[in-house]
Structure formats: structure tokens, C-alpha cells
Amino acid sequence: MSSLKQNLAQKMLQKLSPQQIQFIKLLQLNTQDFEEKVEQELLDNPALEDTKNSDEERFEEPETDDFGDEDYLKDDVDIHELLNATGDDDGGFHLNEDYNNEEQRESPLASQNTFQEYLMEQARATFYNETELMLAIHLINSIEEDGYLRRELRSIVNDLAFNENISTTEEQLEKLLIKIQNFDPAGIGARDLQECLLLQLYKKDYGDNPAISLAETIISEQMEAFSKKHYDKIKRSLKIGDDELKGAIAEIVKLNPKPGETGNSNAKTQYIVPDFTVVNNEGVLEVSLNSRNAPDLKISAAYSETLKAYDNSPNKAQSLKDAVQYIKQKLDGAKWFIDSVKQRQNTLMSTMEAIVQRQHDFFLEGDETRLRPMILKDIATQVGLDISTISRVANSKYVETDFGIYPLKYFFSEGIVNDEGEEVSNREIKKILSNAIDAEEKKKPLTDEALMDLLKEKGYNIARRTVAKYREQLNIPVARLRKEL
């Protein structure tokens, strides 16, 4: 007699609703991108209106019986005519035109390192499949300011699954990344320096230039020896002479180790519009959100009343059911969008207010040394939100202060305890390291161990590997490579 076994297993899955996904996407947009998104939503969804625009358009519209009679919204509404009002004509749905008035706009700060928008344009011209384009844009957003993709593809796959509810594989992302690595500027999207240099060499035509071909061999096969300047070893391994090596090195030094910081003339100049403003009003810090992040949106009265009229009508013609279903979808979409916009505003303000509270002394005086150690978890705990939510705010937003415009991520740093038991920001440590290296004797540069001893003398007892980590974060090479003859 066979026995029947039952196994009970619990498996926790997190699936985000369409509204949550919409909120997440809105949250990570900066002011300019958010404004474009709102404008596009107004164009795509005629059930959504901008209050200022609708009021202005109605004021400028000549008086007619239709708009003067409140009964025009009752049962005699032509639903099919309403559905044709998609916003493509002159009476369409647009953002407040005051935005285009120069007197109404903030004085933007030009940003020189704007390679990401340039990459986005190339992606739109390369990927015609909507899914591939979406994944490519996610990869591009993961590329850091210097042009490198340091996140593992496995982590990006997990992030897409968890935060965006999108399923993909490392193999699929790898194929897309290879195409992105063919974009301009050359070397973009590399995972490390070796790949970055090789990508640039691949783009060069070395048919008539053996020096470039040799440079490629050196980087691909002798990278470790090259980085340590073991030139004799390279010559022995590749069986080449001094002149050949000098020619290859001359080509290598022309390459850009930080392709994201290129001044590519093809890239459009982008502007940073502060998302927040912090003003010191006689010792009281006042935080405000850029008004362009708070559009006055509303549900179209015509669409709402049309749906009510259909529900109240005793004669529900079958031919109108599809049209009414369309209207209902548009109304639901408009409601979700308005709710997401409001949730975005509240999240942005609560996050910024928490940052100002923790970095109060800096916002009062603008002194970098007054910055307190602060990590994403600190703010997440304070405002009661997830760390990933705070990360999305910090990675894409700017604040205007009495001392200049700063990215929010500027205010986040790890803490270190000095000999007096005080917790200080690692930003202070990095500044000391940077100043020490700037002042060093270039014929005998300071090693990481020497820098560690220097910090200990100043009361900062940190390990040599931590010194090396901070030096790398400052993009400063090891002492051997800083040596000058």
C-alpha cells in the first residue's frame, strides 16, 4: 500500500504592481526628464489634464453654446467624437507654455560630463525592439560617470527582476552590452581598464599601422607587465625591439582611460536644473521642491461625465461598450499617474528634509569639513522608506544652496572614528590624501604605507588597504605609476 506524502513549502515572491513600477520610474527621473514624462503622458492620455493649461485654453476659446451650457456633458455626448480628441490638434493636451518663457526658467548650470544622454540617442537609433531598448537603457543607466560598467550583469538581472518585474538573462545583457560598447565615445561600457583600452584600439584602423596592432597585443596579453612598466619582460615575451615598443606605447598613451569624461563634440550639452532649493533664512533652513516637479494635474471632466452618462443611461448600446472600456482605461491610467506624481513629490521632500536635518551644519556654512558621515540606510530609516528608494533619489537629483549646486550623493559618505573617539566623514580623509599626494616629491612619491603613517600622525588610524581603496576612489594611481624622472 503506497503512502501519500504531502510537502508544504513556503516561497516568498515579490511582484510589483503597475502603479508601483510607475512610481519607481518617476522617482528616478530628474526635473527635466520628469517634465518631459508628464508632457508625454498628457499627450498619450486625453483623460489627464494640466489645470493651468485647460484653464488658459478655455479662457481663450471663443464663447459657444457647447462650452457655455453645463448640459453639454450629459447623455447626448458623442463618445466617438470625444475619442478622437487625442491631443494631436491645436486644442491638444500640453504642458504649461510658461515653461518655454525664458523669464520663468531657472538659470541652469552647464554639465560637461553628459555622455549618458548621448548614449541614449545612439541606443534609440540601434535597438528597434522595445524590450531590447528598455534593457539597453537600463545598462546605460548603470554606467558610471567615468564610462565604466562596474556592476556585475548578474546583479543587474536581479535588479530588473526585483525592482522592475522584468525577466532577462546575463547572456542577453552581454549581447546588448557588446553593441553598446560599439557606441561613441570609444571605450564606453567597459568592465575594467584592459577592456576599455582594447575597445578603443579595436575601433582604430591598424591595417597600415603595425604599432596599433602591437598595442592591442600588449594590452590583451601583457597587461600586467605593462601596468608595472616591466618593458624588458614585454620585449622578451613578444620578441620585439625598443623602437617597436616605443611605437606601441605611443599609441596606448593616446587612449582615454576615462571615456565617460570625454569632451565629445557630438554629445549635446545638457543642463542641470536643481530639483531642490535650500535657503538659510536667518539661521532657519528652508527646503523647497522645484515647482516643475509639482504639476497641477487633474482628471478630465469630459471623460468622467461621459462615463457617468453611460452608466446612468438605460440604453447601453453594444457598439459603445468598447469605447466606454477605452475611456475607463484612460481614466484609471490618469488616476494612477496623478497618485504616482503626488507620491513622488512626498518622497522627494521627505528625503531632502532628512538630508538637510543630518547635514544641518554644512547647509548653514558650506564648509565641507562639517559634513557628517551619512549612508543611505540612515536616511531610509529616518523617513521609513526602502534603501533602494533613497538610492534612486540620491543618484539623480541636485540641490541648489547658498554655496552652489550639489548632487545629493555628495552628502553621503562612510564614517571613521578618530583617536579622540569622534566619527568623521571619509570625505575628510580623502581630502587629506589628495592634498598629500599633490604636495609629494614626484621623484619619490608616497606609497600607500607612507600615506597610512601620515594619516595616523593626524589621528586617523586606518589600515593600508583602506588607504588604497580611498586612493582608487580618487582615481589616483599607485606610487610606482606616479613616479616621474
N, C-alpha and C positions, 0 to 999 in steps of 0.2 A: 504494500500500500504506500503509494507515494505521498509525501508530505508537501503541503503548500506553504512556501516561505514568503513572508511579506517583509520587504525592506522599506523603511521610511527614511527618506533623506531630505534634508533641507538645503535649498540652494537660493542664495540671495542674488537677485538681479536688479540692476538699477536701469530703468528705462525713462528717459526724459520725455515729457510731453512736448507737443509742438510749441506751446506757449513758453515753456522753459528754454527750449532751444532758441526761440526768437529773442528772448530776453538776453541770453548769453551772447548771441551775435551782436545785439545792440550795445551791450555793455562794453565790449572790447573796441568799439569804434571811437575815434577821436571826434572832436566837434565838427570838423569839415566833413568827414566821412558819414557821420550821423546825419548831418543836414542833407547830404545827397541821398541817403537812405530814406529819409522822411519824404523828400521830394518825389523819389521814385515810387514810394508807397501811395502817395496822393495821386500819382498818375495811373498806377495799376488798379487802385481800388476806389471807384467813384462813390462808395458809401462812406468814405473818410473825407473829412473837410478840414481845412485850416480856417479857424474862426475869423481871423483878420482878413484873409483873402475873400472868404464868402461874403463878409460884411461889405468890403470895399466893392466887390463886383456887383452886389445887389444895389448899392448906393448909386453906382454909375449907370446901372441898367435903366433905360427909359421906362416910364410907368406904363404898364399894360394891365389889362383886365386879369391876366393869369396871375401876375405877381401881386396885384392889389387885392385880390379876393382870396380870403383864407380857405374857401371851399375848394380850391384847385387841388387840394391834397386828398380829396375824398374818392368815392368809388369810381368816378369817371376818369381816373388817371389812366393814360395809355402806358402799360407796363413796357411794351416793346420799344416805344419811343424813349422811355427812361433808360432802358438797357443800352441804347445807342450812345448815351452820354458818357463815353469812356474817357473823356479828358483830352481828346486829340484835336478838338477845335479850339477857337479863341476863348470860349467860355469854359475851358477845362479847369483842371484842379492843379494849382501851382502853389509853391511856397510864396510867402510874402515878398513882393518885389522890392521892399525896402532893403532886403539883403544886398541887392545889386547897387544900392546907393552908396557911394564911397564915404559919405559923411556918417553912415550908420555902421561902418565896419571898423573893427579894431585894427590898429597898426600891427601887421603881422611881422614876425621875426623870420627872416630867411633861413632855411635849413640847408646846409651844404651837403650832408650825407643822406641823400634821398634816393638811394638805389632801389628800394623796395617797390615804389610806385612804377619805376621804370621796368622792373622785373614783371610786375603785374600786367603791364601793357603787352610785353612780349608773350606772357602766358596766354592772354586772351587771343593773341594772333596765332598761337601754336596749337592750343588744345580746343578743339571744337566740340568734343564730348563733354557734356555738362558735369558728369561725375569726375572725369579726369581734371577738368579745370578747377573744380572745387578742391580736390586733393592737392593739386599743384599750388593753389593759393595758400593752402594750409602749410605746405612745405616752405613756401616763400616767407610766410609769417614767422616760421621757426628759424629762419636765417638771422644771425646776429648782425650787429652794426658793422663789424669788420668784414662781413661777407661769408662767414663760415657757418656751416650747419653742424653744431656740436651735439645736438640731441640725437640719440640713437633712434633709428627708424622704428624699432620695437616700441619705444616709448611713445612715439607719435601715433602708431597704430592703436595703442591702448588709450591714448588721449582722445582720439577720434571716436573710439567705441564708447568710452565713458561719458565724455562731455558733449559729443555731437550725435551720439547714437548712429554712427556710420561705421560700417564694417569694411575693412580693407586688409591687405597683407603687406609684409615687408617687401616681397618681390614686386608687387605692383608699385609701391612707393619708390623702389630702387629704379624701376624703368622710367618713372616720371622725373626723378631726380637727375638721371643721365641727360634728359632733354633740357632740364633747367640749367645744368652745368654747361650747356652749349650756348646759353644766353650771353649777352654782354652785360657787364664787363667780364672779360675773361677771368676764369678762376673762381667765379661765384659759386656758392653752394658746396665748396669742398669740405671734407670732414677733417682734414689736417693740412699742415703746410706742404707736405710732399704732394698730396693730391692737387692742392691749389697751384703749385708751380708747374706740375705736369699738364694740367688743364690749359694753362697759358701757353706752354710750349707746343701742345697739340694744335693750337689754333694758328701757330706760325707756319709759314710755308718754308720748309727746310730742304726743298728739292735742290736748290742751288747754294745752300748754306750748311756745310757739314758741321759747323760749330753748334748749330741748334740741335742737330741730330745727336751730337755727342753730349750736349747739355741734358737732353732727355734721358740718355743712358745713365749719366751721372746721378741725376735725381731719382731715377727709378731703381738703380742697382747699388748706388754708393752714397745714399742719402746720409747715413750715419757718419761715414768718413768725411763727407763734405761739410756737414754741420760742425764737426770738430776740427775742420781745417787740416785734416790729415792728407795733404796733397800728394805726398810721396806714395802713400798706400794706393791712392786712386790711379796714379800713373803706372804703378806696377800691375794693378789688377786689370786695367784696361789697355795696358801696353801702348801708352801714348806719351808724347814728349811735352816739354814745357809750353811750347807755342800753341799746341792743340788745346792743352788745359786752360791756358790764358784766354783763348778764343771762346771756349765753352763758358768759362766763368763770366766773361764779359757779357754773354747773352743772359746768363742767370741773374746777374745783378740788375738787369733791365726790368725784370719781372716785379710785379706788385704783390707783396706778401699780405696785403690787406685790401682785396679788391672791392670791398664794400665801401671803402673810404675814398674811392676814386672820384675825381672831378670830371666824370664823363660828360662831354658836351651834349650828348644825345638825351640825357636824362632831364626831365622837366624840373625846374626849380619849384619846390614845394614850400609852403609857408606853415609855420607853427602858429596856430591860434590857441591861446590859453583856454583850457577848459574851466579853470577856476581862477578866482582872484582873492588874494589875502591882503587886507589893508590894516595897517596899525593906526587905529583911531584913538589917539591919546592913551596908549597902553592897552587898549582893548582890540583884540584881533577879530576882524570881521571877515567871514568866509562867504563868498557868493559863487554861484554857478553861472557860467556864461549863458545868457538868455537864449542863445541859439541852440542850447541843449534842452530848452523847455518850450517847444511849440505848443500853441493853443489849438489842440485838435478836438474835433467833435464828430459825432455820428451824423450823417446826412439825414435831415428831417424828411426829405422827399422819400428816401428809401424806407425809413422807419414807418412813415404813414402809409406808404404803398403796401407794405407787408400787413399792417393792421387792417387796411381796407380789404385786402384779400381774405384775411381771417374772418372778418365780420360779414363778408358778402355771402348771401345764401346760394348764389350761383357760382360754384367753383369749377370753371371750365377746365377740362383736361389739358387743353392746349396751353394754359397758363402755368401749369404745375412746374414745368422745367424752368420757366422764367422766374417764378417765385423761389424755387430752390436756389437759383443763382443769386438772387437778392439776399436770401438768408445767409448764404456762404460769405458774401461780401460784408454783410453786417457783422457776422461773427468775427471775420478777419479784422475788421476795423476796431471792434471792441478789444480783441486780443492785442492789437498793435498799440492802442491807447494805454491799456493796462501795462504793457511792457515798457512803454516810454516813461510812464509815471514811476514804475519800479526802478528803472534805470536812474531817474533823477534822484530818488530817495537813496539808492545805493551809493551814487557818486557823492552826494552831500554828506552822508554819514561817514563814509570812508575819509573824505578830505577833512572833515571836522576832527576825526580821531587822530589823523596825522598831525594837524595843527596843534592839538592838545598835547601830544607827545613831544613835538619839536617846537614847543612854545618859545623857548629862548632864541632859537635860530630865526624864527619869523619876526621876533622883536628887533633883533640886532643884525641879522645877516652874517653872523660870524660862523664860519664852517666848523670851528673847533667846539661850538656849542651844540652841535648835533649829537643827540643821544643814540645809543645803539637801539635799533628797531628792526624787527623782522616781520615778514608777512603774518606770521602766526599771532604776533602781538595785536595787530590791527583786527585780524579776523576774530580773535577772542573778544576784543572790546566792542565790536559792532555786532557780534553774533552771526557772522557770515562764514562761508567756507573759504579756505585759503586760496583755492583756485579763483574764486570770485574777486578777492582782493588783488590777486596777481593780474587779472585782466584789467583792472582799473589802473594799477601801478605801471603796467608796461606800455600804456598807450596814451596817457594823459599828461598835461602840463599845467603848471600853476604860475600865475603872474604875481610877483611880490614887489615890495618896495625896493628890492635889491636885484631884480632881474627875473627872467623866466626860467623855471627849472622843471625837468621831468620828475614825476612823482617817485620814480625808482631811485632818484638821487638821495631821497631821505631814508632809504633802507640800508642798513649795514649791520654786521655782526658786532657783538660786544667782546671786549677784552678787559680783564681785571689787571690793574697796575699794582705796583708794590704797596701802594697806600690803601689797597682794597677798593678803589673806585672803578666802576665799569665805564670804559671809554669806547668810542666808536673805532672800528678798524680803519675808518677813513683817516683818522689822525695818524695811525701807524703808517699808512700808505704815503701820507704827505711827508713824513719824516724820511721814509725810504727814498722817495723821489728826490727830495732835496739833497740827501746824502750822495746819491748816485750822480746828480747834476754837478756836485762840487768835487767829486773824486778825481784823483790823478789818472788820466786816461791811459798812461803807460803802465799803470799798476792799479787796475780797477778793483773795487771792493768785492770780495767773494760773499756768498750768502752767509757763511760763518762769521765773516767780519761784520756784516750788517746785523747779524743776530747779536753780537757782542755790543755793537753801538746802541742797539735798542735796549739791551739790558742795563747799560750805563744810564739810560734815560728813564729807567724804572719799568720797562715793558719786558717781562720775562716770557718770551715766546720761543718756540722751537725753530730750528733751521728750516725744516720742511714747510712751516707756516710762512717764514720769510720768503721762501721760494714761491709759494702759492701767491702771495701778495705781489711779488715782483712780476710774476707771469700775468696777473690780472692787470698790472700797469703796462703790459706789453713791453717790458724791459728784458733784453736777452741776458744770459748768464755772463759772468765776468769775462770769461775767455773770449766771447764774441764782442765784448765792448772794448777790448784792448786795441789801442792804436799805436802805431810805430812812431 
